[in-house]
Amino acid sequence: MKTFPLESVGPPVENAPPFLDELLEVCRRPQPATDEELLAALRRVDVSAAEAVASAMFDVEHYSRWTLLKTDHVQVLLIGWLAGQGSAIHDHSGSLCLFRVLAGCGAEMRYRIRPDGKAVQESVVELPTGEIAASRDADVHRVFNPGVSGPLVTLHVYTPPLNMNYYEEVE
């Protein structure tokens, strides 16, 4: 599995796809949006799979993260994944992560952490187009594109902004 560090790629945020306007507007408000408001705005994103794929960036070496917005309260990322690409095993260290599959079919592997700090896989959840997943604080997971439906595009909202701890899987 190929992983990618926290650096972001992509054009300036001013060039964000129009289908994200409402979500970004909710996130830019002076008062932080509630978790429920963020979830509702994520649900209302109206985009076809083809438009999502055309808007994302892809790299043959690793998945591509485009930071669309980052404030003191929230961070929004559009991520493009080619077949076989996935994140490292991680948690969100104090952040709520809401993400929606805009195109393709992804998978989320969920883990528990042993006392020695190693990750043990507990389940795999299929994430079809339109699915919304959430993880909070110390939930440990890995997201990846198993390659069954072409490119995967996911839209992530973190509140507060993303901070992660990484884990090694038990052999």
C-alpha positions as CSV (number, residue, x, y, z in Angstrom):
1,M,0.0,0.0,0.0
2,K,1.3,3.4,-0.9
3,T,1.0,6.3,1.6
4,F,1.4,10.0,1.4
5,P,2.6,12.5,4.0
6,L,0.5,15.4,5.2
7,E,1.7,17.8,2.5
8,S,-1.0,19.0,0.2
9,V,-1.0,19.6,-3.6
10,G,-3.3,21.5,-5.8
11,P,-4.2,24.9,-7.2
12,P,-5.1,27.8,-5.1
13,V,-8.3,27.5,-3.0
14,E,-9.9,30.2,-5.1
15,N,-10.0,27.5,-7.9
16,A,-12.0,25.1,-5.7
17,P,-14.8,23.3,-7.7
18,P,-18.2,25.2,-7.5
19,F,-19.9,22.1,-6.1
20,L,-18.0,22.8,-2.9
21,D,-19.2,26.4,-2.5
22,E,-21.9,25.8,0.1
23,L,-19.7,23.5,2.2
24,L,-16.8,26.0,2.2
25,E,-19.2,28.9,3.0
26,V,-20.4,27.0,6.1
27,C,-16.8,26.3,7.1
28,R,-15.7,29.9,6.6
29,R,-18.2,31.4,9.0
30,P,-16.6,33.4,11.9
31,Q,-18.3,31.1,14.5
32,P,-17.3,27.5,14.2
33,A,-19.9,25.3,12.6
34,T,-21.3,22.5,14.8
35,D,-20.7,18.9,13.9
36,E,-24.3,18.6,12.8
37,E,-24.0,21.6,10.5
38,L,-20.8,20.2,8.9
39,L,-22.4,16.8,8.4
40,A,-25.5,18.5,6.8
41,A,-23.4,20.6,4.5
42,L,-21.4,17.5,3.5
43,R,-24.6,15.6,2.7
44,R,-25.8,18.5,0.5
45,V,-22.7,18.5,-1.8
46,D,-24.3,17.8,-5.2
47,V,-21.8,16.4,-7.7
48,S,-21.7,13.6,-10.2
49,A,-18.9,11.0,-9.9
50,A,-17.5,12.2,-13.3
51,E,-17.3,15.8,-12.1
52,A,-15.7,14.7,-8.8
53,V,-13.0,12.7,-10.7
54,A,-12.4,15.6,-13.1
55,S,-12.0,18.0,-10.1
56,A,-9.5,15.8,-8.1
57,M,-5.8,15.3,-8.7
58,F,-4.2,12.0,-9.0
59,D,-0.6,10.8,-8.8
60,V,0.7,7.4,-9.8
61,E,3.0,7.3,-6.7
62,H,0.7,8.2,-3.9
63,Y,-2.7,9.6,-3.2
64,S,-3.2,13.3,-3.7
65,R,-4.5,15.7,-1.0
66,W,-5.8,19.1,-1.9
67,T,-6.4,21.4,1.1
68,L,-9.4,23.5,0.1
69,L,-9.7,25.4,3.4
70,K,-7.9,25.5,6.7
71,T,-8.9,27.7,9.6
72,D,-8.4,27.5,13.3
73,H,-11.6,25.5,13.5
74,V,-11.9,23.4,10.4
75,Q,-9.9,21.8,7.5
76,V,-11.4,20.6,4.2
77,L,-9.5,18.2,1.9
78,L,-10.3,16.7,-1.5
79,I,-8.4,13.5,-1.9
80,G,-7.8,11.5,-5.1
81,W,-6.8,7.8,-4.8
82,L,-5.8,5.5,-7.7
83,A,-6.2,1.7,-7.4
84,G,-4.1,0.3,-4.5
85,Q,-3.4,3.6,-2.9
86,G,-4.3,4.2,0.8
87,S,-3.5,6.1,3.9
88,A,-1.3,4.8,6.7
89,I,-3.0,3.4,9.8
90,H,-3.8,6.5,11.9
91,D,-6.2,8.2,14.3
92,H,-7.3,11.8,14.3
93,S,-5.9,12.9,17.7
94,G,-8.6,15.1,19.0
95,S,-10.4,15.9,15.7
96,L,-13.7,14.8,14.3
97,C,-13.3,13.4,10.7
98,L,-16.3,13.4,8.4
99,F,-15.7,12.2,4.9
100,R,-17.9,11.4,1.9
101,V,-17.1,9.3,-1.1
102,L,-17.8,11.4,-4.2
103,A,-16.7,8.9,-6.8
104,G,-15.6,5.2,-6.8
105,C,-15.8,2.7,-4.1
106,G,-13.3,2.8,-1.2
107,A,-12.7,0.8,1.9
108,E,-12.1,1.6,5.5
109,M,-10.1,-0.8,7.6
110,R,-10.7,-0.3,11.3
111,Y,-8.3,-1.2,14.1
112,R,-7.8,-1.6,17.8
113,I,-4.6,-0.7,19.5
114,R,-2.9,-3.3,21.7
115,P,-1.1,-2.2,24.9
116,D,2.2,-2.4,23.1
117,G,0.9,0.2,20.6
118,K,0.5,-2.1,17.6
119,A,-2.6,-2.0,15.5
120,V,-4.8,-5.1,15.0
121,Q,-7.4,-5.0,12.2
122,E,-10.9,-5.6,13.4
123,S,-13.1,-4.9,10.4
124,V,-13.3,-3.7,6.8
125,V,-16.1,-1.5,5.7
126,E,-17.0,-0.9,2.0
127,L,-17.5,2.8,1.1
128,P,-19.6,3.1,-2.1
129,T,-20.2,6.5,-3.8
130,G,-22.3,8.7,-1.6
131,E,-21.3,7.0,1.6
132,I,-20.4,9.2,4.6
133,A,-18.1,7.9,7.3
134,A,-17.0,9.5,10.6
135,S,-14.3,8.9,13.1
136,R,-13.4,10.8,16.2
137,D,-10.4,11.3,18.3
138,A,-8.8,7.9,18.9
139,D,-10.7,5.9,16.3
140,V,-7.9,4.1,14.4
141,H,-8.4,3.4,10.7
142,R,-7.0,3.3,7.2
143,V,-8.8,4.4,4.0
144,F,-7.8,2.9,0.7
145,N,-8.9,2.3,-2.9
146,P,-9.1,-1.4,-3.5
147,G,-9.4,-0.7,-7.2
148,V,-12.7,-2.3,-7.9
149,S,-14.3,0.8,-9.5
150,G,-11.5,3.0,-10.9
151,P,-10.4,6.2,-9.2
152,L,-11.7,7.1,-5.7
153,V,-12.4,10.7,-4.7
154,T,-13.2,11.5,-1.1
155,L,-14.1,14.8,0.5
156,H,-12.9,15.2,4.1
157,V,-13.9,17.7,6.8
158,Y,-11.9,17.8,10.1
159,T,-12.7,19.8,13.1
160,P,-10.5,21.0,14.6
161,P,-7.9,20.8,11.8
162,L,-6.2,17.4,11.2
163,N,-3.6,16.1,13.5
164,M,-2.8,12.4,13.4
165,N,-0.9,9.7,15.2
166,Y,0.4,6.8,13.1
167,Y,0.4,3.1,14.1
168,E,2.2,0.0,12.9
169,E,0.1,-3.1,12.1
170,V,0.7,-6.4,13.8
171,E,2.4,-8.8,11.5
